[in-house]
Amino acid sequence: MNDPNHQLDLLRKVRLALKNHQYQSAITYLQETVELAHTSGDYGAEGRHLGNLALIYYRLNQPERALDYFQKALRCARLDNDRVTEGGLLGNIGNILRELGRYDDAKTYLQQALVIARDISDRRGMGIWLGNLGLLYDDMKEVQEAIGFHAQSVEIAREFNDKRGLASYDGR
């Protein structure tokens, strides 16, 4: 069934379930939207819904499940040739891997996110991924590398007068 009204109804149910912290219901509705998008060949929608599932699992403190769904969403973004989404997903995967202490894998994903941000001239994205690489190198106790990435991130945050981005470096 490829009824747009049914899909919209499911998405409304997802939003309501999330608002009420009914995560299992939201997951069930999202899984149905994933199936509908997959059946219709809409890789973009399928990937967005998979990414939302990943975020729910991350919120539920299930990082391995979140990684699985982010990987599936990444495949969809690549099939859809959506470089912006691909970069964001790579970065999200890298950040979760960093939190899990899987530093080498995290570095690979964050570097890929940075390359895409450069390729598509996304300065804000570059600043975000440079900052996250700085956090990674800080976690790995490689202080000089961390400082270098953070300095580049601050430079970009200043370009955009990004007070939030700059505030995270106050006092460092």
CNS distance restraints for C-alpha pairs under 8 A (distance, minus, plus):
assign (resid   1 and name CA) (resid  36 and name CA) 7.24 0.50 0.50
assign (resid   2 and name CA) (resid   6 and name CA) 7.87 0.50 0.50
assign (resid   2 and name CA) (resid   7 and name CA) 7.90 0.50 0.50
assign (resid   2 and name CA) (resid  36 and name CA) 6.64 0.50 0.50
assign (resid   2 and name CA) (resid  40 and name CA) 6.87 0.50 0.50
assign (resid   3 and name CA) (resid   7 and name CA) 6.50 0.50 0.50
assign (resid   4 and name CA) (resid   8 and name CA) 6.17 0.50 0.50
assign (resid   5 and name CA) (resid   9 and name CA) 6.03 0.50 0.50
assign (resid   6 and name CA) (resid  10 and name CA) 6.19 0.50 0.50
assign (resid   7 and name CA) (resid  11 and name CA) 6.26 0.50 0.50
assign (resid   7 and name CA) (resid  33 and name CA) 6.46 0.50 0.50
assign (resid   7 and name CA) (resid  36 and name CA) 7.78 0.50 0.50
assign (resid   8 and name CA) (resid  12 and name CA) 6.18 0.50 0.50
assign (resid   9 and name CA) (resid  13 and name CA) 6.26 0.50 0.50
assign (resid  10 and name CA) (resid  14 and name CA) 6.21 0.50 0.50
assign (resid  10 and name CA) (resid  29 and name CA) 5.88 0.50 0.50
assign (resid  10 and name CA) (resid  30 and name CA) 7.50 0.50 0.50
assign (resid  10 and name CA) (resid  32 and name CA) 7.92 0.50 0.50
assign (resid  10 and name CA) (resid  33 and name CA) 6.93 0.50 0.50
assign (resid  11 and name CA) (resid  15 and name CA) 6.28 0.50 0.50
assign (resid  11 and name CA) (resid  29 and name CA) 7.43 0.50 0.50
assign (resid  11 and name CA) (resid  30 and name CA) 7.48 0.50 0.50
assign (resid  11 and name CA) (resid  33 and name CA) 7.69 0.50 0.50
assign (resid  12 and name CA) (resid  16 and name CA) 6.19 0.50 0.50
assign (resid  13 and name CA) (resid  17 and name CA) 5.97 0.50 0.50
assign (resid  13 and name CA) (resid  26 and name CA) 7.18 0.50 0.50
assign (resid  13 and name CA) (resid  29 and name CA) 7.01 0.50 0.50
assign (resid  14 and name CA) (resid  18 and name CA) 6.12 0.50 0.50
assign (resid  14 and name CA) (resid  25 and name CA) 7.37 0.50 0.50
assign (resid  14 and name CA) (resid  26 and name CA) 4.62 0.50 0.50
assign (resid  14 and name CA) (resid  27 and name CA) 7.73 0.50 0.50
assign (resid  14 and name CA) (resid  29 and name CA) 5.99 0.50 0.50
assign (resid  14 and name CA) (resid  30 and name CA) 6.67 0.50 0.50
assign (resid  15 and name CA) (resid  19 and name CA) 6.06 0.50 0.50
assign (resid  15 and name CA) (resid  26 and name CA) 7.51 0.50 0.50
assign (resid  16 and name CA) (resid  20 and name CA) 6.23 0.50 0.50
assign (resid  17 and name CA) (resid  21 and name CA) 6.05 0.50 0.50
assign (resid  17 and name CA) (resid  22 and name CA) 4.79 0.50 0.50
assign (resid  17 and name CA) (resid  23 and name CA) 6.49 0.50 0.50
assign (resid  17 and name CA) (resid  25 and name CA) 6.14 0.50 0.50
assign (resid  17 and name CA) (resid  26 and name CA) 5.30 0.50 0.50
assign (resid  18 and name CA) (resid  22 and name CA) 5.71 0.50 0.50
assign (resid  18 and name CA) (resid  23 and name CA) 6.03 0.50 0.50
assign (resid  18 and name CA) (resid  26 and name CA) 6.17 0.50 0.50
assign (resid  22 and name CA) (resid  26 and name CA) 6.41 0.50 0.50
assign (resid  23 and name CA) (resid  27 and name CA) 6.07 0.50 0.50
assign (resid  23 and name CA) (resid  56 and name CA) 7.11 0.50 0.50
assign (resid  24 and name CA) (resid  28 and name CA) 6.24 0.50 0.50
assign (resid  25 and name CA) (resid  29 and name CA) 6.26 0.50 0.50
assign (resid  26 and name CA) (resid  30 and name CA) 6.01 0.50 0.50
assign (resid  27 and name CA) (resid  31 and name CA) 6.01 0.50 0.50
assign (resid  27 and name CA) (resid  53 and name CA) 6.40 0.50 0.50
assign (resid  27 and name CA) (resid  56 and name CA) 7.66 0.50 0.50
assign (resid  28 and name CA) (resid  32 and name CA) 6.48 0.50 0.50
assign (resid  29 and name CA) (resid  33 and name CA) 6.40 0.50 0.50
assign (resid  30 and name CA) (resid  34 and name CA) 6.12 0.50 0.50
assign (resid  30 and name CA) (resid  49 and name CA) 6.20 0.50 0.50
assign (resid  30 and name CA) (resid  50 and name CA) 7.79 0.50 0.50
assign (resid  30 and name CA) (resid  52 and name CA) 7.82 0.50 0.50
assign (resid  30 and name CA) (resid  53 and name CA) 6.81 0.50 0.50
assign (resid  31 and name CA) (resid  35 and name CA) 6.31 0.50 0.50
assign (resid  31 and name CA) (resid  49 and name CA) 7.78 0.50 0.50
assign (resid  31 and name CA) (resid  50 and name CA) 7.97 0.50 0.50
assign (resid  31 and name CA) (resid  53 and name CA) 7.89 0.50 0.50
assign (resid  32 and name CA) (resid  36 and name CA) 6.26 0.50 0.50
assign (resid  33 and name CA) (resid  37 and name CA) 6.10 0.50 0.50
assign (resid  33 and name CA) (resid  46 and name CA) 7.51 0.50 0.50
assign (resid  33 and name CA) (resid  49 and name CA) 6.85 0.50 0.50
assign (resid  34 and name CA) (resid  38 and name CA) 6.00 0.50 0.50
assign (resid  34 and name CA) (resid  45 and name CA) 7.56 0.50 0.50
assign (resid  34 and name CA) (resid  46 and name CA) 5.00 0.50 0.50
assign (resid  34 and name CA) (resid  47 and name CA) 7.86 0.50 0.50
assign (resid  34 and name CA) (resid  49 and name CA) 5.77 0.50 0.50
assign (resid  34 and name CA) (resid  50 and name CA) 6.64 0.50 0.50
assign (resid  35 and name CA) (resid  39 and name CA) 6.02 0.50 0.50
assign (resid  35 and name CA) (resid  46 and name CA) 7.65 0.50 0.50
assign (resid  36 and name CA) (resid  40 and name CA) 6.26 0.50 0.50
assign (resid  37 and name CA) (resid  41 and name CA) 6.11 0.50 0.50
assign (resid  37 and name CA) (resid  42 and name CA) 5.12 0.50 0.50
assign (resid  37 and name CA) (resid  43 and name CA) 6.95 0.50 0.50
assign (resid  37 and name CA) (resid  45 and name CA) 5.90 0.50 0.50
assign (resid  37 and name CA) (resid  46 and name CA) 5.01 0.50 0.50
assign (resid  38 and name CA) (resid  42 and name CA) 6.07 0.50 0.50
assign (resid  38 and name CA) (resid  43 and name CA) 6.71 0.50 0.50
assign (resid  38 and name CA) (resid  46 and name CA) 5.86 0.50 0.50
assign (resid  42 and name CA) (resid  46 and name CA) 6.15 0.50 0.50
assign (resid  43 and name CA) (resid  47 and name CA) 5.90 0.50 0.50
assign (resid  43 and name CA) (resid  76 and name CA) 5.13 0.50 0.50
assign (resid  43 and name CA) (resid  77 and name CA) 6.94 0.50 0.50
assign (resid  43 and name CA) (resid  79 and name CA) 6.71 0.50 0.50
assign (resid  43 and name CA) (resid  80 and name CA) 5.72 0.50 0.50
assign (resid  44 and name CA) (resid  48 and name CA) 6.25 0.50 0.50
assign (resid  44 and name CA) (resid  76 and name CA) 6.50 0.50 0.50
assign (resid  44 and name CA) (resid  77 and name CA) 6.36 0.50 0.50
assign (resid  44 and name CA) (resid  80 and name CA) 6.00 0.50 0.50
assign (resid  44 and name CA) (resid  82 and name CA) 7.88 0.50 0.50
assign (resid  45 and name CA) (resid  49 and name CA) 6.20 0.50 0.50
assign (resid  46 and name CA) (resid  50 and name CA) 6.14 0.50 0.50
assign (resid  46 and name CA) (resid  73 and name CA) 7.32 0.50 0.50
assign (resid  46 and name CA) (resid  76 and name CA) 6.87 0.50 0.50
assign (resid  47 and name CA) (resid  51 and name CA) 6.00 0.50 0.50
assign (resid  47 and name CA) (resid  72 and name CA) 7.18 0.50 0.50
assign (resid  47 and name CA) (resid  73 and name CA) 4.17 0.50 0.50
assign (resid  47 and name CA) (resid  74 and name CA) 7.02 0.50 0.50
assign (resid  47 and name CA) (resid  75 and name CA) 7.79 0.50 0.50
assign (resid  47 and name CA) (resid  76 and name CA) 5.05 0.50 0.50
assign (resid  47 and name CA) (resid  77 and name CA) 6.18 0.50 0.50
assign (resid  48 and name CA) (resid  52 and name CA) 6.23 0.50 0.50
assign (resid  48 and name CA) (resid  73 and name CA) 6.81 0.50 0.50
assign (resid  49 and name CA) (resid  53 and name CA) 6.27 0.50 0.50
assign (resid  49 and name CA) (resid  73 and name CA) 7.92 0.50 0.50
assign (resid  50 and name CA) (resid  54 and name CA) 6.25 0.50 0.50
assign (resid  50 and name CA) (resid  69 and name CA) 5.63 0.50 0.50
assign (resid  50 and name CA) (resid  70 and name CA) 6.80 0.50 0.50
assign (resid  50 and name CA) (resid  72 and name CA) 6.76 0.50 0.50
assign (resid  50 and name CA) (resid  73 and name CA) 5.26 0.50 0.50
assign (resid  51 and name CA) (resid  55 and name CA) 6.30 0.50 0.50
assign (resid  51 and name CA) (resid  69 and name CA) 6.32 0.50 0.50
assign (resid  51 and name CA) (resid  70 and name CA) 5.53 0.50 0.50
assign (resid  51 and name CA) (resid  73 and name CA) 5.56 0.50 0.50
assign (resid  51 and name CA) (resid  89 and name CA) 7.99 0.50 0.50
assign (resid  52 and name CA) (resid  56 and name CA) 6.32 0.50 0.50
assign (resid  53 and name CA) (resid  57 and name CA) 6.29 0.50 0.50
assign (resid  53 and name CA) (resid  66 and name CA) 7.31 0.50 0.50
assign (resid  53 and name CA) (resid  69 and name CA) 6.56 0.50 0.50
assign (resid  54 and name CA) (resid  58 and name CA) 6.09 0.50 0.50
assign (resid  54 and name CA) (resid  65 and name CA) 7.00 0.50 0.50
assign (resid  54 and name CA) (resid  66 and name CA) 4.06 0.50 0.50
assign (resid  54 and name CA) (resid  67 and name CA) 6.78 0.50 0.50
assign (resid  54 and name CA) (resid  68 and name CA) 7.50 0.50 0.50
assign (resid  54 and name CA) (resid  69 and name CA) 4.92 0.50 0.50
assign (resid  54 and name CA) (resid  70 and name CA) 5.63 0.50 0.50
assign (resid  55 and name CA) (resid  59 and name CA) 6.09 0.50 0.50
assign (resid  55 and name CA) (resid  66 and name CA) 6.45 0.50 0.50
assign (resid  56 and name CA) (resid  60 and name CA) 6.17 0.50 0.50
assign (resid  56 and name CA) (resid  66 and name CA) 7.60 0.50 0.50
assign (resid  57 and name CA) (resid  61 and name CA) 6.36 0.50 0.50
assign (resid  57 and name CA) (resid  62 and name CA) 5.20 0.50 0.50
assign (resid  57 and name CA) (resid  63 and name CA) 6.71 0.50 0.50
assign (resid  57 and name CA) (resid  65 and name CA) 6.22 0.50 0.50
assign (resid  57 and name CA) (resid  66 and name CA) 5.09 0.50 0.50
assign (resid  58 and name CA) (resid  62 and name CA) 5.31 0.50 0.50
assign (resid  58 and name CA) (resid  63 and name CA) 5.17 0.50 0.50
assign (resid  58 and name CA) (resid  65 and name CA) 7.64 0.50 0.50
assign (resid  58 and name CA) (resid  66 and name CA) 5.27 0.50 0.50
assign (resid  62 and name CA) (resid  66 and name CA) 6.26 0.50 0.50
assign (resid  63 and name CA) (resid  67 and name CA) 6.04 0.50 0.50
assign (resid  63 and name CA) (resid  96 and name CA) 6.76 0.50 0.50
assign (resid  64 and name CA) (resid  68 and name CA) 6.34 0.50 0.50
assign (resid  65 and name CA) (resid  69 and name CA) 6.40 0.50 0.50
assign (resid  66 and name CA) (resid  70 and name CA) 6.07 0.50 0.50
assign (resid  67 and name CA) (resid  71 and name CA) 6.05 0.50 0.50
assign (resid  67 and name CA) (resid  93 and name CA) 6.20 0.50 0.50
assign (resid  67 and name CA) (resid  96 and name CA) 7.36 0.50 0.50
assign (resid  68 and name CA) (resid  72 and name CA) 6.42 0.50 0.50
assign (resid  69 and name CA) (resid  73 and name CA) 6.12 0.50 0.50
assign (resid  70 and name CA) (resid  74 and name CA) 6.02 0.50 0.50
assign (resid  70 and name CA) (resid  89 and name CA) 6.42 0.50 0.50
assign (resid  70 and name CA) (resid  92 and name CA) 7.77 0.50 0.50
assign (resid  70 and name CA) (resid  93 and name CA) 6.65 0.50 0.50
assign (resid  71 and name CA) (resid  75 and name CA) 6.41 0.50 0.50
assign (resid  71 and name CA) (resid  89 and name CA) 7.95 0.50 0.50
assign (resid  71 and name CA) (resid  93 and name CA) 7.71 0.50 0.50
assign (resid  72 and name CA) (resid  76 and name CA) 6.54 0.50 0.50
assign (resid  73 and name CA) (resid  77 and name CA) 6.25 0.50 0.50
assign (resid  73 and name CA) (resid  89 and name CA) 7.52 0.50 0.50
assign (resid  74 and name CA) (resid  78 and name CA) 6.23 0.50 0.50
assign (resid  74 and name CA) (resid  85 and name CA) 7.90 0.50 0.50
assign (resid  74 and name CA) (resid  86 and name CA) 5.83 0.50 0.50
assign (resid  74 and name CA) (resid  89 and name CA) 6.06 0.50 0.50
assign (resid  74 and name CA) (resid  90 and name CA) 7.34 0.50 0.50
assign (resid  75 and name CA) (resid  79 and name CA) 6.20 0.50 0.50
assign (resid  76 and name CA) (resid  80 and name CA) 6.05 0.50 0.50
assign (resid  77 and name CA) (resid  81 and name CA) 5.99 0.50 0.50
assign (resid  77 and name CA) (resid  82 and name CA) 5.13 0.50 0.50
assign (resid  77 and name CA) (resid  83 and name CA) 7.18 0.50 0.50
assign (resid  77 and name CA) (resid  85 and name CA) 6.17 0.50 0.50
assign (resid  77 and name CA) (resid  86 and name CA) 5.43 0.50 0.50
assign (resid  78 and name CA) (resid  82 and name CA) 6.17 0.50 0.50
assign (resid  78 and name CA) (resid  83 and name CA) 7.30 0.50 0.50
assign (resid  78 and name CA) (resid  86 and name CA) 6.52 0.50 0.50
assign (resid  82 and name CA) (resid  86 and name CA) 6.08 0.50 0.50
assign (resid  83 and name CA) (resid  87 and name CA) 6.04 0.50 0.50
assign (resid  83 and name CA) (resid 116 and name CA) 6.87 0.50 0.50
assign (resid  83 and name CA) (resid 120 and name CA) 7.72 0.50 0.50
assign (resid  84 and name CA) (resid  88 and name CA) 6.44 0.50 0.50
assign (resid  84 and name CA) (resid 116 and name CA) 7.63 0.50 0.50
assign (resid  84 and name CA) (resid 117 and name CA) 7.60 0.50 0.50
assign (resid  84 and name CA) (resid 120 and name CA) 7.76 0.50 0.50
assign (resid  85 and name CA) (resid  89 and name CA) 6.10 0.50 0.50
assign (resid  86 and name CA) (resid  90 and name CA) 6.13 0.50 0.50
assign (resid  86 and name CA) (resid 113 and name CA) 7.71 0.50 0.50
assign (resid  87 and name CA) (resid  91 and name CA) 6.22 0.50 0.50
assign (resid  87 and name CA) (resid 112 and name CA) 7.27 0.50 0.50
assign (resid  87 and name CA) (resid 113 and name CA) 4.45 0.50 0.50
assign (resid  87 and name CA) (resid 114 and name CA) 7.44 0.50 0.50
assign (resid  87 and name CA) (resid 116 and name CA) 5.72 0.50 0.50
assign (resid  87 and name CA) (resid 117 and name CA) 6.67 0.50 0.50
assign (resid  88 and name CA) (resid  92 and name CA) 6.17 0.50 0.50
assign (resid  88 and name CA) (resid 113 and name CA) 6.69 0.50 0.50
assign (resid  89 and name CA) (resid  93 and name CA) 6.09 0.50 0.50
assign (resid  89 and name CA) (resid 113 and name CA) 7.94 0.50 0.50
assign (resid  90 and name CA) (resid  94 and name CA) 6.11 0.50 0.50
assign (resid  90 and name CA) (resid 109 and name CA) 5.29 0.50 0.50
assign (resid  90 and name CA) (resid 110 and name CA) 6.44 0.50 0.50
assign (resid  90 and name CA) (resid 112 and name CA) 6.77 0.50 0.50
assign (resid  90 and name CA) (resid 113 and name CA) 5.37 0.50 0.50
assign (resid  91 and name CA) (resid  95 and name CA) 6.12 0.50 0.50
assign (resid  91 and name CA) (resid 109 and name CA) 6.18 0.50 0.50
assign (resid  91 and name CA) (resid 110 and name CA) 5.09 0.50 0.50
assign (resid  91 and name CA) (resid 112 and name CA) 7.90 0.50 0.50
assign (resid  91 and name CA) (resid 113 and name CA) 5.36 0.50 0.50
assign (resid  91 and name CA) (resid 129 and name CA) 6.84 0.50 0.50
assign (resid  92 and name CA) (resid  96 and name CA) 6.33 0.50 0.50
assign (resid  93 and name CA) (resid  97 and name CA) 6.17 0.50 0.50
assign (resid  93 and name CA) (resid 106 and name CA) 7.30 0.50 0.50
assign (resid  93 and name CA) (resid 109 and name CA) 6.71 0.50 0.50
assign (resid  94 and name CA) (resid  98 and name CA) 6.12 0.50 0.50
assign (resid  94 and name CA) (resid 105 and name CA) 7.11 0.50 0.50
assign (resid  94 and name CA) (resid 106 and name CA) 4.11 0.50 0.50
assign (resid  94 and name CA) (resid 107 and name CA) 6.67 0.50 0.50
assign (resid  94 and name CA) (resid 108 and name CA) 7.45 0.50 0.50
assign (resid  94 and name CA) (resid 109 and name CA) 4.84 0.50 0.50
assign (resid  94 and name CA) (resid 110 and name CA) 5.19 0.50 0.50
assign (resid  95 and name CA) (resid  99 and name CA) 6.29 0.50 0.50
assign (resid  95 and name CA) (resid 106 and name CA) 6.51 0.50 0.50
assign (resid  95 and name CA) (resid 110 and name CA) 7.54 0.50 0.50
assign (resid  95 and name CA) (resid 132 and name CA) 7.30 0.50 0.50
assign (resid  96 and name CA) (resid 100 and name CA) 6.25 0.50 0.50
assign (resid  96 and name CA) (resid 106 and name CA) 7.64 0.50 0.50
assign (resid  97 and name CA) (resid 101 and name CA) 6.29 0.50 0.50
assign (resid  97 and name CA) (resid 102 and name CA) 5.13 0.50 0.50
assign (resid  97 and name CA) (resid 103 and name CA) 6.72 0.50 0.50
assign (resid  97 and name CA) (resid 105 and name CA) 6.68 0.50 0.50
assign (resid  97 and name CA) (resid 106 and name CA) 4.99 0.50 0.50
assign (resid  98 and name CA) (resid 102 and name CA) 5.56 0.50 0.50
assign (resid  98 and name CA) (resid 103 and name CA) 5.36 0.50 0.50
assign (resid  98 and name CA) (resid 106 and name CA) 5.25 0.50 0.50
assign (resid  98 and name CA) (resid 107 and name CA) 7.99 0.50 0.50
assign (resid  98 and name CA) (resid 136 and name CA) 6.37 0.50 0.50
assign (resid 102 and name CA) (resid 106 and name CA) 6.09 0.50 0.50
assign (resid 103 and name CA) (resid 107 and name CA) 6.00 0.50 0.50
assign (resid 103 and name CA) (resid 136 and name CA) 7.05 0.50 0.50
assign (resid 103 and name CA) (resid 140 and name CA) 7.43 0.50 0.50
assign (resid 104 and name CA) (resid 108 and name CA) 6.43 0.50 0.50
assign (resid 105 and name CA) (resid 109 and name CA) 6.46 0.50 0.50
assign (resid 106 and name CA) (resid 110 and name CA) 6.08 0.50 0.50
assign (resid 106 and name CA) (resid 136 and name CA) 7.79 0.50 0.50
assign (resid 107 and name CA) (resid 111 and name CA) 5.91 0.50 0.50
assign (resid 107 and name CA) (resid 133 and name CA) 7.04 0.50 0.50
assign (resid 107 and name CA) (resid 136 and name CA) 7.35 0.50 0.50
assign (resid 108 and name CA) (resid 112 and name CA) 6.26 0.50 0.50
assign (resid 109 and name CA) (resid 113 and name CA) 6.25 0.50 0.50
assign (resid 110 and name CA) (resid 114 and name CA) 6.20 0.50 0.50
assign (resid 110 and name CA) (resid 129 and name CA) 6.29 0.50 0.50
assign (resid 110 and name CA) (resid 132 and name CA) 7.42 0.50 0.50
assign (resid 110 and name CA) (resid 133 and name CA) 6.54 0.50 0.50
assign (resid 111 and name CA) (resid 115 and name CA) 6.19 0.50 0.50
assign (resid 111 and name CA) (resid 129 and name CA) 7.72 0.50 0.50
assign (resid 111 and name CA) (resid 133 and name CA) 7.73 0.50 0.50
assign (resid 112 and name CA) (resid 116 and name CA) 6.32 0.50 0.50
assign (resid 113 and name CA) (resid 117 and name CA) 6.24 0.50 0.50
assign (resid 113 and name CA) (resid 129 and name CA) 6.70 0.50 0.50
assign (resid 114 and name CA) (resid 118 and name CA) 6.22 0.50 0.50
assign (resid 114 and name CA) (resid 125 and name CA) 7.37 0.50 0.50
assign (resid 114 and name CA) (resid 126 and name CA) 5.61 0.50 0.50
assign (resid 114 and name CA) (resid 129 and name CA) 5.58 0.50 0.50
assign (resid 114 and name CA) (resid 130 and name CA) 7.05 0.50 0.50
assign (resid 115 and name CA) (resid 119 and name CA) 6.06 0.50 0.50
assign (resid 116 and name CA) (resid 120 and name CA) 6.13 0.50 0.50
assign (resid 117 and name CA) (resid 121 and name CA) 5.91 0.50 0.50
assign (resid 117 and name CA) (resid 122 and name CA) 4.82 0.50 0.50
assign (resid 117 and name CA) (resid 123 and name CA) 6.92 0.50 0.50
assign (resid 117 and name CA) (resid 125 and name CA) 5.55 0.50 0.50
assign (resid 117 and name CA) (resid 126 and name CA) 5.38 0.50 0.50
assign (resid 118 and name CA) (resid 122 and name CA) 6.13 0.50 0.50
assign (resid 118 and name CA) (resid 123 and name CA) 7.24 0.50 0.50
assign (resid 118 and name CA) (resid 126 and name CA) 6.51 0.50 0.50
assign (resid 122 and name CA) (resid 126 and name CA) 6.19 0.50 0.50
assign (resid 123 and name CA) (resid 127 and name CA) 6.24 0.50 0.50
assign (resid 123 and name CA) (resid 156 and name CA) 6.88 0.50 0.50
assign (resid 124 and name CA) (resid 128 and name CA) 6.33 0.50 0.50
assign (resid 124 and name CA) (resid 156 and name CA) 6.98 0.50 0.50
assign (resid 124 and name CA) (resid 157 and name CA) 7.47 0.50 0.50
assign (resid 124 and name CA) (resid 160 and name CA) 7.91 0.50 0.50
assign (resid 125 and name CA) (resid 129 and name CA) 6.18 0.50 0.50
assign (resid 126 and name CA) (resid 130 and name CA) 5.92 0.50 0.50
assign (resid 126 and name CA) (resid 153 and name CA) 7.53 0.50 0.50
assign (resid 126 and name CA) (resid 156 and name CA) 7.86 0.50 0.50
assign (resid 127 and name CA) (resid 131 and name CA) 6.08 0.50 0.50
assign (resid 127 and name CA) (resid 152 and name CA) 7.13 0.50 0.50
assign (resid 127 and name CA) (resid 153 and name CA) 4.41 0.50 0.50
assign (resid 127 and name CA) (resid 154 and name CA) 7.36 0.50 0.50
assign (resid 127 and name CA) (resid 156 and name CA) 5.50 0.50 0.50
assign (resid 127 and name CA) (resid 157 and name CA) 6.57 0.50 0.50
assign (resid 128 and name CA) (resid 132 and name CA) 6.24 0.50 0.50
assign (resid 128 and name CA) (resid 153 and name CA) 6.79 0.50 0.50
assign (resid 129 and name CA) (resid 133 and name CA) 6.05 0.50 0.50
assign (resid 130 and name CA) (resid 134 and name CA) 6.19 0.50 0.50
assign (resid 130 and name CA) (resid 149 and name CA) 5.26 0.50 0.50
assign (resid 130 and name CA) (resid 150 and name CA) 6.59 0.50 0.50
assign (resid 130 and name CA) (resid 152 and name CA) 6.73 0.50 0.50
assign (resid 130 and name CA) (resid 153 and name CA) 5.37 0.50 0.50
assign (resid 131 and name CA) (resid 135 and name CA) 6.36 0.50 0.50
assign (resid 131 and name CA) (resid 149 and name CA) 6.09 0.50 0.50
assign (resid 131 and name CA) (resid 150 and name CA) 5.23 0.50 0.50
assign (resid 131 and name CA) (resid 152 and name CA) 7.85 0.50 0.50
assign (resid 131 and name CA) (resid 153 and name CA) 5.22 0.50 0.50
assign (resid 132 and name CA) (resid 136 and name CA) 6.21 0.50 0.50
assign (resid 133 and name CA) (resid 137 and name CA) 6.18 0.50 0.50
assign (resid 133 and name CA) (resid 146 and name CA) 7.20 0.50 0.50
assign (resid 133 and name CA) (resid 149 and name CA) 6.38 0.50 0.50
assign (resid 134 and name CA) (resid 138 and name CA) 6.05 0.50 0.50
assign (resid 134 and name CA) (resid 145 and name CA) 7.09 0.50 0.50
assign (resid 134 and name CA) (resid 146 and name CA) 4.15 0.50 0.50
assign (resid 134 and name CA) (resid 147 and name CA) 6.65 0.50 0.50
assign (resid 134 and name CA) (resid 148 and name CA) 7.39 0.50 0.50
assign (resid 134 and name CA) (resid 149 and name CA) 4.78 0.50 0.50
assign (resid 134 and name CA) (resid 150 and name CA) 5.22 0.50 0.50
assign (resid 135 and name CA) (resid 139 and name CA) 6.15 0.50 0.50
assign (resid 135 and name CA) (resid 146 and name CA) 6.61 0.50 0.50
assign (resid 136 and name CA) (resid 140 and name CA) 6.28 0.50 0.50
assign (resid 136 and name CA) (resid 146 and name CA) 7.45 0.50 0.50
assign (resid 137 and name CA) (resid 141 and name CA) 6.19 0.50 0.50
assign (resid 137 and name CA) (resid 142 and name CA) 5.20 0.50 0.50
assign (resid 137 and name CA) (resid 143 and name CA) 6.75 0.50 0.50
assign (resid 137 and name CA) (resid 145 and name CA) 6.26 0.50 0.50
assign (resid 137 and name CA) (resid 146 and name CA) 4.84 0.50 0.50
assign (resid 138 and name CA) (resid 142 and name CA) 5.78 0.50 0.50
assign (resid 138 and name CA) (resid 143 and name CA) 5.75 0.50 0.50
assign (resid 138 and name CA) (resid 145 and name CA) 7.99 0.50 0.50
assign (resid 138 and name CA) (resid 146 and name CA) 5.27 0.50 0.50
assign (resid 142 and name CA) (resid 146 and name CA) 6.23 0.50 0.50
assign (resid 143 and name CA) (resid 147 and name CA) 6.10 0.50 0.50
assign (resid 144 and name CA) (resid 148 and name CA) 6.29 0.50 0.50
assign (resid 145 and name CA) (resid 149 and name CA) 6.37 0.50 0.50
assign (resid 146 and name CA) (resid 150 and name CA) 6.11 0.50 0.50
assign (resid 147 and name CA) (resid 151 and name CA) 5.96 0.50 0.50
assign (resid 148 and name CA) (resid 152 and name CA) 6.40 0.50 0.50
assign (resid 149 and name CA) (resid 153 and name CA) 6.22 0.50 0.50
assign (resid 150 and name CA) (resid 154 and name CA) 6.11 0.50 0.50
assign (resid 150 and name CA) (resid 169 and name CA) 7.94 0.50 0.50
assign (resid 151 and name CA) (resid 155 and name CA) 6.26 0.50 0.50
assign (resid 152 and name CA) (resid 156 and name CA) 6.49 0.50 0.50
assign (resid 153 and name CA) (resid 157 and name CA) 6.20 0.50 0.50
assign (resid 154 and name CA) (resid 158 and name CA) 6.15 0.50 0.50
assign (resid 154 and name CA) (resid 165 and name CA) 7.23 0.50 0.50
assign (resid 154 and name CA) (resid 166 and name CA) 6.09 0.50 0.50
assign (resid 154 and name CA) (resid 169 and name CA) 7.56 0.50 0.50
assign (resid 155 and name CA) (resid 159 and name CA) 6.55 0.50 0.50
assign (resid 156 and name CA) (resid 160 and name CA) 6.75 0.50 0.50
assign (resid 157 and name CA) (resid 161 and name CA) 6.00 0.50 0.50
assign (resid 157 and name CA) (resid 162 and name CA) 4.93 0.50 0.50
assign (resid 157 and name CA) (resid 163 and name CA) 7.54 0.50 0.50
assign (resid 157 and name CA) (resid 165 and name CA) 5.73 0.50 0.50
assign (resid 157 and name CA) (resid 166 and name CA) 6.11 0.50 0.50
assign (resid 158 and name CA) (resid 162 and name CA) 6.12 0.50 0.50
assign (resid 158 and name CA) (resid 166 and name CA) 7.19 0.50 0.50
assign (resid 162 and name CA) (resid 166 and name CA) 6.16 0.50 0.50
assign (resid 163 and name CA) (resid 167 and name CA) 5.83 0.50 0.50
assign (resid 164 and name CA) (resid 168 and name CA) 6.57 0.50 0.50
assign (resid 165 and name CA) (resid 169 and name CA) 7.43 0.50 0.50
assign (resid 166 and name CA) (resid 170 and name CA) 6.76 0.50 0.50
